[in-house]
Amino acid sequence: MRKKVTIVGSGNVGATAAHWIAAKELADVVLLDVVEGVPQGKALDLLQAMPIEKRDCNILGTNDYADTANSDIVVITAGIARKPGMSRDDLLNTNSGIMASVVKQVVAASPDTIIIVVSNPLDAMAQAAFKHSGFPRERVIGMAGVLDSARFRTFIAAELNVSVENVTAFVLGGHGDTMVPLSRYSTVAGIPITELIEPLRLKELESRTANGGAEIVKHLKTGSAYYAPSAAAVEMVEAILKDKKKILPCAAYLQGEYGISGLYVGVPCKLGAKGLEQIIEIKLTAEEQAALQKSADSVKELCAVIGVA
Ligand SMILES: NC(=O)c1ccc[n+]([C@@H]2O[C@H](COP(=O)([O-])OP(=O)(O)OC[C@H]3O[C@@H](n4cnc5c(N)ncnc54)[C@H](O)[C@@H]3O)[C@@H](O)[C@H]2O)c1
């Protein structure tokens, strides 16, 4: 039997995630939204691309959680996105209300599912989903680090004129201005980038990474990035569905790892059939640890505002 992935929120990120899942023939997809007609229309349109793409996936659009029953994975993209001049944190109150109602219905329909949270502000929304679901931390994971490190990898590959496939990059911390790109652990074909790029230039690439979302919002004016964010969420979906044991930077609920407790923060995670299977702890310098703590502190403030600290 095919796997089933529900995507809640059929806007830019949600619909494009459905597209990537179908293109990779990973699972049947249920696209859900509060707006009547939008998920139905997008799902039918995508379904009609399947004969051309030679993919056997069923894609259903709905407004009814009954159709999402027994999903293997639920990706939550519901909420509002940033407009120019807005920070991710500006979305807090609206999206936390949406998250509470969505999670309740997701859990009722799919009590054994694994939730991947995409809505912003990411770390606080992952924490809200975790608290509202009552799930163990293994089954509520936030997507941010895969996107942030993909942005860093893109800039490094362009800088050195090498294949993106040769570049691995490491980003820790919350999904916001306080994220911590770790150049020390980023490599090109195994060579640390600190040996290939001058420190000042590297700082510029790190800063462009931390502001990568805002750069796209500024271009688009009416919304935020969605191709890379949805591809990033689907990389996590694939790692789980195929039990790949893949190490990816994700927002996970820390219980003492990295000296942080009771909070979602971006760290290297192993994803497999059980969801979050392991948090990988690496040795940080005092400066990196302080940057991670600062990032965690800002996540904690947001969580306190919405009562999920
Ligand atoms: N984690 C990341 O790295 C990352 C990256 C990009 C975007 N995002 C976030 O993802 C979210 C979605 O972005 P987008 O560009 O797709 O926005 P969008 O406005 O295109 O789509 C959001 C969709 O959610 C739907 N929605 C609203 N309330 C709902 C509810 N209660 N139930 C079901 N659906 C509901 C809307 O009708 C809309 O179709 C935003 O919060 C954005 O900030 C996160």
The ligand as a Gaussian input file, in Angstrom:
#p B3LYP/6-31G(d) Opt

LIG

0 1
 N       10.060000      27.045000       8.052000
 C       10.461000      27.678000       6.977000
 O       11.640000      27.658000       6.646000
 C        9.444000      28.401000       6.127000
 C        9.771000      28.786000       4.823000
 C        8.805000      29.408000       4.044000
 C        7.542000      29.680000       4.574000
 N        7.288000      29.330000       5.858000
 C        5.971000      29.584000       6.482000
 O        5.030000      28.674000       5.963000
 C        3.723000      29.248000       6.063000
 C        3.018000      29.127000       4.706000
 O        3.656000      29.929000       3.739000
 P        3.032000      30.082000       2.271000
 O        3.971000      30.902000       1.475000
 O        2.587000      28.763000       1.775000
 O        1.735000      30.963000       2.625000
 P        0.376000      31.027000       1.791000
 O       -0.351000      32.226000       2.286000
 O        0.651000      30.888000       0.337000
 O       -0.431000      29.701000       2.253000
 C       -0.910000      29.506000       3.519000
 C       -2.193000      28.702000       3.395000
 O       -2.642000      28.337000       4.717000
 C       -4.061000      28.338000       4.657000
 N       -4.642000      28.373000       5.996000
 C       -4.792000      29.422000       6.835000
 N       -5.390000      29.041000       7.969000
 C       -5.623000      27.702000       7.859000
 C       -6.207000      26.732000       8.705000
 N       -6.692000      27.052000       9.902000
 N       -6.278000      25.464000       8.247000
 C       -5.811000      25.118000       7.043000
 N       -5.235000      26.005000       6.196000
 C       -5.148000      27.271000       6.604000
 C       -4.389000      29.561000       3.811000
 O       -5.718000      29.530000       3.333000
 C       -3.330000      29.454000       2.714000
 O       -3.815000      28.718000       1.604000
 C        3.928000      30.693000       6.526000
 O        3.743000      30.770000       7.923000
 C        5.388000      30.954000       6.182000
 O        5.972000      31.967000       6.984000
 C        8.195000      28.690000       6.634000

